[in-house]
Every structure is written in structure tokens, then in C-alpha cells.
Amino acid sequence: MAEVIEESYVKLEVGTATVMRFDKYAWQKRAIIDPELGFAKTVKTLVFHVVELEGKPVSTIFSLVSEKAQKEFEPYLLGDKYLRYRFTMIKEGGGFIPPRIMTATPI
């Protein structure tokens, strides 16, 4: 049985690699507050259902607001290729620096 994470999403820690496997994804629109200007705006968000986190079965989500990070996943979304990989994600800095795919390991 999959472990349910206390928080309803995976939060990346700066400088710490996080390994995940996904079984579904969706594009969603989310309302957020612009961190620099303070106004509300709607952004396109790539949301994954996480079924494995650090080698353990889970049921949680991982979402990406950054267009740069979303573009890294585009080749894996075509033909559902992402289903055949474990992704090691890393956030290398705080603030507005987006996470990136460190490695995509075939399953």
C-alpha cells in the first residue's frame, strides 16, 4: 500500500536531489500571487501524481509552475514516455530559481 505524505505535495529542498516516479499528469490553471509585484495572476501548471518517492511507494503530487522546468519535461510527456523513467529533481537555489531534471533514469 502506498504511503500518504503528510503534505499533499512534494516540496524540493534547495541542494537536495529528490527521486520520483509518476503515473499521471495534467495541465492545470492556478491562481497565484506574483511574488515580485504582488498581484494575482493565473498560471499554467504541470502537475504529476507521484507514485514513488525516494524508492518508496506514495500517493502525492508534484507540480511545476516554471515554464523552463515544464519545457524540460515536454519530451517525456510525448507518448507518455515519462512512465518509463524515474526523475531525479534538484533545486539549486532559493527564490525564483526553478528546479531542473538532474537525471532521468529508465525503469
Kinemage of the C-alpha trace (Angstrom):
@kinemage 1
@onewidth
@group {chain A} dominant
@subgroup {mainchain}
@vectorlist {calphas} color= white
{ca met a 1} P 0.000 0.000 0.000
{ca ala a 2} L 1.275 3.458 -0.860
{ca glu a 3} L 2.306 5.811 1.904
{ca val a 4} L 0.271 9.004 2.040
{ca ile a 5} L 2.509 12.007 2.503
{ca glu a 6} L 1.501 14.384 5.312
{ca glu a 7} L 1.710 17.345 2.967
{ca ser a 8} L -0.337 16.953 -0.193
{ca tyr a 9} L 2.627 17.708 -2.455
{ca val a 10} L 6.369 17.129 -2.822
{ca lys a 11} L 8.423 20.151 -1.807
{ca leu a 12} L 12.006 20.230 -3.062
{ca glu a 13} L 14.704 21.325 -0.635
{ca val a 14} L 17.466 23.534 -2.064
{ca gly a 15} L 20.544 21.465 -2.878
{ca thr a 16} L 18.910 18.098 -2.168
{ca ala a 17} L 18.261 15.671 -5.031
{ca thr a 18} L 14.793 14.084 -4.925
{ca val a 19} L 13.918 10.924 -6.873
{ca met a 20} L 10.324 10.459 -8.067
{ca arg a 21} L 8.271 8.303 -10.394
{ca phe a 22} L 4.923 9.408 -11.816
{ca asp a 23} L 1.872 7.591 -13.197
{ca lys a 24} L -0.290 10.522 -14.375
{ca tyr a 25} L -0.006 14.166 -15.266
{ca ala a 26} L -2.347 17.042 -16.023
{ca trp a 27} L -2.135 20.663 -17.039
{ca gln a 28} L -3.985 22.927 -14.621
{ca lys a 29} L -4.555 26.630 -14.285
{ca arg a 30} L -3.795 28.054 -10.863
{ca ala a 31} L -4.256 31.493 -9.377
{ca ile a 32} L -1.112 32.713 -7.637
{ca ile a 33} L 0.186 35.986 -6.275
{ca asp a 34} L 3.075 37.374 -8.322
{ca pro a 35} L 5.963 37.350 -5.823
{ca glu a 36} L 7.618 40.483 -7.189
{ca leu a 37} L 4.628 42.691 -7.969
{ca gly a 38} L 2.049 41.344 -5.521
{ca phe a 39} L -0.916 40.975 -7.907
{ca ala a 40} L -2.975 37.854 -8.599
{ca lys a 41} L -2.424 36.055 -11.879
{ca thr a 42} L -3.317 32.728 -13.451
{ca val a 43} L -0.501 30.392 -14.458
{ca lys a 44} L -0.339 27.118 -16.361
{ca thr a 45} L 0.891 24.392 -14.013
{ca leu a 46} L 2.204 20.911 -14.845
{ca val a 47} L 1.001 18.542 -12.115
{ca phe a 48} L 2.213 14.959 -11.662
{ca his a 49} L 0.778 12.198 -9.498
{ca val a 50} L 3.793 10.792 -7.632
{ca val a 51} L 3.681 7.030 -7.027
{ca glu a 52} L 7.258 6.594 -5.825
{ca leu a 53} L 9.367 8.974 -3.755
{ca glu a 54} L 12.936 8.074 -2.811
{ca gly a 55} L 12.229 4.431 -3.669
{ca lys a 56} L 9.101 4.149 -1.521
{ca pro a 57} L 5.512 3.882 -2.774
{ca val a 58} L 3.491 7.049 -2.132
{ca ser a 59} L 0.416 8.887 -3.376
{ca thr a 60} L 1.028 12.624 -3.609
{ca ile a 61} L 1.560 15.337 -6.205
{ca phe a 62} L 4.454 17.317 -7.613
{ca ser a 63} L 3.725 20.497 -9.546
{ca leu a 64} L 5.785 22.827 -11.699
{ca val a 65} L 4.842 26.449 -12.310
{ca ser a 66} L 8.118 27.368 -14.035
{ca glu a 67} L 7.864 27.335 -17.831
{ca lys a 68} L 11.574 26.479 -18.014
{ca ala a 69} L 11.065 23.396 -15.822
{ca gln a 70} L 7.924 22.424 -17.749
{ca lys a 71} L 9.853 22.540 -21.043
{ca glu a 72} L 12.374 20.032 -19.661
{ca phe a 73} L 9.524 17.543 -19.275
{ca glu a 74} L 7.962 18.081 -22.725
{ca pro a 75} L 9.938 15.291 -24.484
{ca tyr a 76} L 8.905 12.852 -21.747
{ca leu a 77} L 5.223 13.771 -21.974
{ca leu a 78} L 5.053 12.872 -25.678
{ca gly a 79} L 3.765 9.322 -25.966
{ca asp a 80} L 3.724 9.035 -22.155
{ca lys a 81} L 7.484 8.364 -22.079
{ca tyr a 82} L 7.608 9.730 -18.506
{ca leu a 83} L 6.003 6.447 -17.357
{ca arg a 84} L 9.255 4.637 -18.186
{ca tyr a 85} L 11.549 6.853 -16.075
{ca arg a 86} L 12.484 7.815 -12.532
{ca phe a 87} L 13.289 11.506 -12.346
{ca thr a 88} L 15.870 12.983 -10.033
{ca met a 89} L 14.930 16.617 -9.490
{ca ile a 90} L 17.086 19.278 -7.874
{ca lys a 91} L 16.505 22.868 -6.869
{ca glu a 92} L 19.911 24.518 -6.913
{ca gly a 93} L 18.988 27.867 -5.413
{ca gly a 94} L 16.301 29.645 -3.463
{ca gly a 95} L 13.871 32.265 -4.615
{ca phe a 96} L 12.785 32.159 -8.229
{ca ile a 97} L 15.358 29.618 -9.448
{ca pro a 98} L 13.314 26.742 -10.905
{ca pro a 99} L 14.071 23.091 -10.233
{ca arg a 100} L 15.582 21.031 -13.003
{ca ile a 101} L 15.816 17.404 -14.043
{ca met a 102} L 19.178 16.178 -12.755
{ca thr a 103} L 18.740 12.707 -14.255
{ca ala a 104} L 16.020 10.682 -15.956
{ca thr a 105} L 16.747 7.015 -15.317
{ca pro a 106} L 14.951 4.383 -17.415
{ca ile a 107} L 12.977 1.880 -15.354
